[in-house]
Amino acid sequence: MASPQDIRTAREISRRWPLISASVAVGLVLVLGAIIAFRPHEPFALDLEWMEEILEHRSPVWTVPALFFNYVGGGILGSVIIPLVIFLLLLAFRRPWGATFFAVASLLSVLAVQVIKHTVGRARPTEILVNVDTGSFPSGHTANAATMVVVLAILFPRVWVWCAGIAWAVLMAVSRTYLGAHWLSDTIGGLLLGAGVAVIVWAPLAHRLARESALPHPFLRPRPAQPPST
């Protein structure tokens, strides 16, 4: 039988590699941002090729869902209302540490995006279909989506949560390039930054979150004990 010390050591190791991976992801974003800062008006070749493909395939069929993602992923709805609803739901389901995790990760993600945006000062594409602020790198919509997805997948570790979350984040990224609001590399940076920040915030809270998730659900009755079979 494993001793308490062995269990603690195993938990520390299990947190170490995700934390290292998340730190590397954030580091890559910073390196990419530094490279872009020296060429704010010169997109990468991959960015230009991707944008050419996007412009060739623009049609009302794709514009409507792209505008939907633009609406729910930013502005008051995506930046305030939806995160606030998720935060309150976590509190309602007696997940205070989960709510704290979500709030801190979301705020730090938004702060990191804005700091990098204003530091890098990358020019956006010219074929934009929506109103945007200044600074193209990284994509705030995509970073917000990635942070939300990783946090919820950590709190509710189910395959369908991960699959739905990954699909949501990828579609958000594609929609940002489709609308001409971002270059492809902006969305890649947003995905890495949002996911990395979420994991970095998770690491010091992992033990408390694990204990909290082991508590009985407040709105579900426990299953009655089955009589022993004869």
DRENTORVEX-570946 format. One record per residue (C-alpha): x, y, z. Coordinates in steps of 0.05 Angstrom, whole numbers. Layout:
! residues N
LUMZA      xx      yy      zz
LUMZA       X       Y       Z
...
END
This chain:
! residues 230
LUMZA      xx      yy      zz
LUMZA       0       0       0
LUMZA      27      69     -20
LUMZA      46     115      37
LUMZA      18     187      42
LUMZA      87     213      21
LUMZA      86     168     -41
LUMZA      17     194     -59
LUMZA      39     267     -51
LUMZA     100     254     -93
LUMZA      58     222    -148
LUMZA      11     281    -147
LUMZA      69     330    -153
LUMZA      97     292    -212
LUMZA      29     288    -246
LUMZA      24     365    -242
LUMZA      96     378    -262
LUMZA      94     358    -335
LUMZA      29     394    -352
LUMZA      58     456    -318
LUMZA     123     450    -358
LUMZA      83     441    -422
LUMZA      39     501    -407
LUMZA     100     544    -392
LUMZA     132     523    -458
LUMZA      67     541    -494
LUMZA      66     610    -463
LUMZA     140     618    -478
LUMZA     128     601    -551
LUMZA      74     655    -554
LUMZA     124     706    -526
LUMZA     177     685    -576
LUMZA     128     689    -633
LUMZA     105     757    -608
LUMZA     177     781    -607
LUMZA     188     758    -678
LUMZA     124     792    -701
LUMZA     142     857    -665
LUMZA     201     865    -712
LUMZA     155     856    -772
LUMZA      86     882    -752
LUMZA      64     896    -823
LUMZA      95     835    -856
LUMZA      53     772    -846
LUMZA      84     703    -850
LUMZA      78     666    -916
LUMZA      31     616    -883
LUMZA     -14     673    -860
LUMZA     -19     701    -930
LUMZA     -33     633    -961
LUMZA     -87     618    -910
LUMZA    -120     686    -920
LUMZA    -121     675    -995
LUMZA    -158     610    -984
LUMZA    -207     643    -937
LUMZA    -223     700    -985
LUMZA    -236     650   -1041
LUMZA    -287     612    -999
LUMZA    -326     669    -967
LUMZA    -401     662    -976
LUMZA    -464     677    -935
LUMZA    -466     603    -915
LUMZA    -402     611    -875
LUMZA    -409     684    -856
LUMZA    -470     674    -812
LUMZA    -437     622    -765
LUMZA    -373     662    -765
LUMZA    -411     724    -741
LUMZA    -444     681    -688
LUMZA    -376     661    -661
LUMZA    -355     734    -664
LUMZA    -415     753    -622
LUMZA    -411     700    -568
LUMZA    -335     700    -564
LUMZA    -324     774    -549
LUMZA    -357     839    -529
LUMZA    -401     843    -468
LUMZA    -433     775    -480
LUMZA    -369     735    -490
LUMZA    -324     773    -443
LUMZA    -371     788    -385
LUMZA    -440     754    -387
LUMZA    -421     683    -407
LUMZA    -361     679    -359
LUMZA    -403     708    -303
LUMZA    -458     656    -315
LUMZA    -406     600    -314
LUMZA    -376     628    -250
LUMZA    -444     632    -216
LUMZA    -463     562    -239
LUMZA    -400     534    -209
LUMZA    -416     568    -143
LUMZA    -487     542    -147
LUMZA    -461     471    -155
LUMZA    -417     482     -94
LUMZA    -352     485    -132
LUMZA    -320     548    -100
LUMZA    -250     527    -118
LUMZA    -273     511    -189
LUMZA    -305     580    -193
LUMZA    -241     611    -167
LUMZA    -200     572    -218
LUMZA    -245     595    -275
LUMZA    -246     668    -253
LUMZA    -171     674    -242
LUMZA    -153     637    -307
LUMZA    -202     679    -347
LUMZA    -178     745    -319
LUMZA    -104     728    -328
LUMZA    -117     705    -399
LUMZA    -151     770    -417
LUMZA     -96     811    -383
LUMZA     -41     772    -419
LUMZA     -75     781    -486
LUMZA     -82     856    -477
LUMZA     -10     865    -453
LUMZA      18     826    -512
LUMZA     -28     860    -562
LUMZA      -6     929    -542
LUMZA      67     908    -537
LUMZA      71     874    -605
LUMZA      25     922    -642
LUMZA      14     876    -702
LUMZA     -28     903    -760
LUMZA     -92     866    -775
LUMZA    -112     839    -844
LUMZA    -144     890    -890
LUMZA    -204     847    -911
LUMZA    -241     853    -844
LUMZA    -316     840    -840
LUMZA    -326     862    -767
LUMZA    -307     920    -723
LUMZA    -243     907    -683
LUMZA    -195     943    -637
LUMZA    -121     953    -649
LUMZA     -71     897    -644
LUMZA     -77     831    -681
LUMZA     -32     785    -642
LUMZA     -55     744    -606
LUMZA    -129     731    -618
LUMZA    -169     749    -556
LUMZA    -230     710    -578
LUMZA    -189     648    -589
LUMZA    -150     656    -524
LUMZA    -215     664    -485
LUMZA    -244     602    -518
LUMZA    -182     561    -503
LUMZA    -180     583    -430
LUMZA    -254     566    -420
LUMZA    -247     499    -454
LUMZA    -186     476    -415
LUMZA    -215     500    -348
LUMZA    -282     465    -359
LUMZA    -248     402    -385
LUMZA    -204     400    -322
LUMZA    -264     410    -277
LUMZA    -308     360    -315
LUMZA    -259     309    -344
LUMZA    -304     274    -393
LUMZA    -287     254    -465
LUMZA    -347     291    -493
LUMZA    -327     355    -456
LUMZA    -258     352    -486
LUMZA    -285     337    -556
LUMZA    -337     391    -554
LUMZA    -288     441    -524
LUMZA    -234     427    -576
LUMZA    -285     434    -632
LUMZA    -309     500    -602
LUMZA    -238     529    -596
LUMZA    -218     507    -666
LUMZA    -282     535    -697
LUMZA    -271     600    -659
LUMZA    -201     605    -688
LUMZA    -224     590    -759
LUMZA    -280     641    -753
LUMZA    -231     696    -733
LUMZA    -190     685    -795
LUMZA    -252     677    -839
LUMZA    -277     746    -816
LUMZA    -208     775    -831
LUMZA    -200     797    -758
LUMZA    -136     757    -749
LUMZA     -80     722    -785
LUMZA     -74     648    -775
LUMZA     -13     656    -730
LUMZA     -54     703    -686
LUMZA    -104     647    -672
LUMZA     -49     596    -660
LUMZA     -18     644    -609
LUMZA     -87     653    -577
LUMZA     -98     578    -570
LUMZA     -29     567    -539
LUMZA     -35     627    -492
LUMZA    -106     612    -468
LUMZA     -92     538    -455
LUMZA     -24     552    -424
LUMZA     -51     604    -375
LUMZA    -107     556    -354
LUMZA     -59     500    -338
LUMZA     -11     546    -302
LUMZA     -67     570    -257
LUMZA     -91     499    -247
LUMZA     -25     472    -220
LUMZA     -26     506    -151
LUMZA    -100     492    -143
LUMZA     -99     419    -168
LUMZA    -102     387     -99
LUMZA    -161     430     -75
LUMZA    -198     420    -141
LUMZA    -188     344    -136
LUMZA    -216     342     -65
LUMZA    -274     387     -85
LUMZA    -293     343    -145
LUMZA    -295     283     -99
LUMZA    -351     313     -57
LUMZA    -422     287     -69
LUMZA    -464     326    -119
LUMZA    -512     372     -82
LUMZA    -569     362    -131
LUMZA    -564     288    -143
LUMZA    -586     234     -94
LUMZA    -537     178     -82
LUMZA    -556     112    -111
LUMZA    -585      63     -61
LUMZA    -540       7     -41
LUMZA    -554     -57     -81
LUMZA    -569    -119     -39
LUMZA    -515    -172     -43
LUMZA    -528    -224     -95
LUMZA    -540    -295     -72
END
